[in-house]
Structures are given as structure tokens and as C-alpha cells.
Amino acid sequence: MSLGCSKLVCPMALFRAERREFGTHLTIWFTGRLDLIYTKVYAIIDTGPGRHLDDLNALSPSSEELVGAVQWCRTHDPSAGFHQMAISMLESLDYHEAANTIRDQT
């Protein structure tokens, strides 16, 4: 069986995934922390907070991780509106330094 890849999968996600074997017939690949942060940031910007925000807060991302996440998100939606929503999301989470970094990347 092969792993299906969404067009939103982070480029190195499969290399960062953690493989765990359960017995001899079950192998599960767990998404890495960085990829969870990236996809949660995309989901929050795209669909609004809710459970995605709770999940992101539980991961306690650094400003650098959030900047990287937004930069990755913008490869999927480079629109000015998405850019502004990303800045607003970072500011609402009190990551003002990250928001300023993204703001400067217009």
C-alpha cells in the first residue's frame, strides 16, 4: 500500500514522519510536530480558529516556526487577502514579532 499525498503536504513531511510498528502487521506513520504546526496554521487562516487553534496552542510553536508555517502556507495561497489574514492571525495570538516579519514580506 502506498501513502497518498495531498497537495498541501509539507515538502519534507514524509521524511519527518515517525514510524511505529505494532506487532508484525501494523505500521503507522505519525505526522511530525513541525508539519502539524504548518497544517494547523493553514487551517486556522483558511477556515477560522476552533479546534485547529486549540491544537496549535497545545503545540506551543515558536515565532520562527510560525513564520515558516505562514511562508509555506503562502506557497499555496499567495493572495494579498491570505497574507493579511495570516498577519491578523499571528497578531491575535500575540506573536507580534512574527506578524511584523510576515508583514515585511509583501
N, C-alpha and C positions, 0 to 999 in steps of 0.2 A: 504494500500500500504506500502511495506517495503522499507527501504533505501538500495540500492545496495552499496557494499563496494569494492573498488578497492584494489588490494594487496598493493598499495602504500599509502593507507590511514594511517595517523599517528595513533598510537595506541589509543590515548585518544581523537581523533578528534570529535567523536560524543558527548562526554561529554562536550567538549568546544564549540560546535556549539551553535549559538544564535538562539533561536526560536522566530519567529514573526508571529503573526496571523493577517490576513487581512480579516475582516468580519468573518462570521461563517463557511466558506467553504474552506478557503485557509490558509495553514500554510507553511511557508518557513523556512528552517534551513540555516543559514548563517555560512560559514566557519569562524572559529576564526583566529585572527591575527597570532598567532604562527604557526598554520597549514598552513596558506598562505605562511609564510616565509619558512617553511620546503619544501613545494612542489615547490615553486619558485626556491629555491637553487637547488633542484634535477633537475628541468627543465633546468636551466642555465648550469649546469655541463653536463647534458645528451645531450642537443640539441643546446647549444650555447646561447648567450645573446638575443638581440632583445627585444620583448615586456616583456619577463619574467624579464629581468634586470630592465626595466623601472618600472615594478610593485614592484620589490624588493626594489629599491631605494625609491619609494613612501612610503614604509612601515618603512623606516629608522631603520633597525634592529641593535641591539647592537652586540658587538663582541660575547658575551655569547650566544645570540640567534643563531648567525651564526655557532658557534662551535657545538651547539646542533643540528642544522639542518644538518650539514655535518656528524655528528656522526649517526644521523638517516638515512641519505642517504646511508651511508656505510653498513647499515644492509641489504640494497637491492642490493648493488654492492660493495663487499669488495675487488675488484681487485686493484692491485697496480696502474694501469693506471687511474682508477677513483679517487683514493687517490691523485695522482699527479695533476689531473685536478681540484680537489677541492682546493688544495693549490694554484694553479695558479689563480683560480677564486677569492679567497679571497685576494691574493696579488694585482690583477688587480683592486680590489675595495678599495684598501688601508686599508684593515683590516689585517695588518701585524702581530699583536699580535695573532689574531685568526688563521692565517696561521701557525704561529710557534707552537701554541698549537696542531693543527692537524698534523703538520709535526712530532711532538714528539710522536704521537700516531700510528706510523707504526707498 
